[in-house]
Amino acid sequence: MNVGTNGIVVDQYGNVLLIKRNDTRTFAPPGGALDANELPPDGAAREVREETGLIVLPVRLVAVSYLALSPFGHLSFSFRCLLRGGEIATSDESPSVGFYKTTPLPRRISSFHRDRMESGLTHADERPLFFQHRLSTFNKAARFILQNVVYRWLDLKRKVKRQPPYQPPPQWEVATYLLHTNENGQYLWHRPNENTLWQLPGGVVTKLQSPWDTAVQLAQQQTGHTFQPQQLSDVYLGPQGNQLSLVFMANARQSVANAAIGWFAPGQEPAESHPHHRQMAATATLTSQPTQFHTFA
């Protein structure tokens, strides 16, 4: 899966930082692909500085969005950021940079970026929104033109200028797990068979599907429960450099008896349980604290 980040930066006058992209010539918040071994907030700060010259501090994840673009899909993390310093500067990817009024936003902005911007500017909850973008026929046609015309032209310009060829962003393995608690504060676990470890419901995204929809589908197969993800509690990097795990608090809308499930309080899981999943259960919070970012121990 492709994974990207973007930073939403507002100045003292309520104007928002936007770049004009060199490929589509449309406006967008500064952002780009997440590097391997990089946490999403670090990627957002890096991209803002590379594309605008400004130094920012990502303070709150406001939206996680998914775009079902073939063949891999695209997951994006949008952060509200505080301006810390630097001076506005353009780059090869952002030939124009500036602060713009938010009402209305510039007309020449893609529907995807508009969704992320409007969500990031208006969402006041500590927990981020998570949603899937609608992919229209126009979006598909624009994507085709970008890949087969614009990007080929940009590659040719690099070759003529003897610049290094474009390097595609790393592909990420993205997994999602659900934490569902009972009245005793215990989390629901499952064990496929006696030769495997106890695990939290969920798993790795393998289809062109949002991570949260994948988790719901897998968790129902694993436990017999029908879940509704409620809030993104934590995001983990690793153990390999291009792996992300998203942990959602979830409610169960329907339950059935299943001998392959168990209920364990954090710190009281059996020895035959996945160590990374024990870490996820131990650090998750049921409160309204913002989403936390970690690396696996």
KAGI-V376132 format. One record per backbone hydrogen bond with DSSP energy under -1.0 kcal/mol. NH is the residue of the N-H (numbers start at 1). CO is the residue of the C=O. E is the energy in kcal/mol with one decimal. If there is no record, write none. Layout:
nh	co	e
NH	CO	E
NH	CO	E
This chain:
nh	co	e
2	73	-2.5
4	75	-2.8
5	32	-2.5
6	77	-2.1
7	30	-2.4
8	79	-3.4
11	15	-2.7
14	11	-1.8
16	100	-3.0
17	9	-2.7
18	98	-2.8
19	28	-3.0
20	96	-2.4
21	26	-2.6
22	93	-1.6
25	21	-1.0
27	108	-3.5
28	19	-1.9
32	5	-2.0
34	3	-2.8
37	241	-3.5
38	35	-1.3
43	39	-2.1
44	40	-2.3
45	41	-2.0
46	42	-2.2
47	43	-2.6
48	44	-2.3
49	45	-1.9
50	46	-2.7
51	47	-2.4
52	48	-2.0
53	49	-1.8
55	85	-2.6
57	82	-2.3
59	80	-2.6
60	80	-1.4
62	78	-2.6
63	78	-1.4
64	129	-2.1
65	76	-2.3
66	131	-1.9
67	74	-2.7
69	67	-2.2
73	69	-2.6
74	67	-2.4
75	2	-2.9
76	65	-2.8
77	4	-2.1
78	63	-2.9
79	6	-2.3
80	60	-2.7
81	8	-2.5
82	57	-2.5
84	55	-3.4
85	55	-1.3
89	52	-2.8
91	94	-1.7
98	18	-2.1
100	16	-2.8
109	107	-2.1
114	110	-2.5
115	111	-2.4
116	112	-2.0
117	113	-2.7
118	114	-2.9
119	115	-2.2
120	116	-2.6
121	117	-2.4
122	118	-1.5
123	119	-2.3
129	62	-2.2
131	64	-1.8
133	66	-2.7
140	136	-2.0
141	137	-2.3
142	138	-2.7
143	139	-2.3
144	140	-2.0
145	141	-2.2
146	142	-2.4
147	143	-2.4
148	144	-2.3
149	145	-2.2
150	145	-1.7
151	146	-3.3
153	149	-2.1
154	150	-2.5
155	151	-2.2
156	152	-2.0
157	153	-2.1
158	154	-2.1
159	155	-2.1
160	156	-2.4
161	157	-2.1
162	159	-1.2
163	158	-3.2
172	1	-2.9
173	242	-2.7
175	244	-2.5
176	203	-2.5
177	246	-2.9
178	201	-2.5
179	248	-3.0
182	186	-2.0
185	182	-1.9
187	264	-2.8
188	180	-1.9
189	262	-3.1
190	199	-2.9
191	260	-2.6
196	193	-1.7
198	272	-3.0
199	190	-3.0
203	176	-2.2
205	174	-3.1
209	207	-2.3
214	210	-2.3
215	211	-2.2
216	212	-2.0
217	213	-2.2
218	214	-2.8
219	215	-2.9
220	216	-1.8
221	217	-1.6
222	218	-2.2
223	219	-2.4
224	220	-1.9
226	254	-2.6
228	251	-2.7
230	249	-3.5
231	249	-1.2
233	247	-2.4
234	247	-1.3
235	292	-2.2
236	245	-2.8
237	294	-2.0
238	243	-2.7
243	240	-1.1
244	173	-2.5
245	236	-2.2
246	175	-2.9
247	234	-2.8
248	177	-2.8
249	231	-2.7
250	179	-2.4
251	228	-2.2
253	226	-3.6
254	226	-1.0
261	258	-1.2
262	189	-2.0
264	187	-2.2
268	265	-2.5
273	271	-1.3
274	198	-2.5
278	274	-2.0
279	275	-1.9
280	276	-2.0
281	277	-2.2
282	278	-2.2
283	279	-2.0
284	280	-1.1
292	233	-1.9
294	235	-2.6
296	237	-1.7
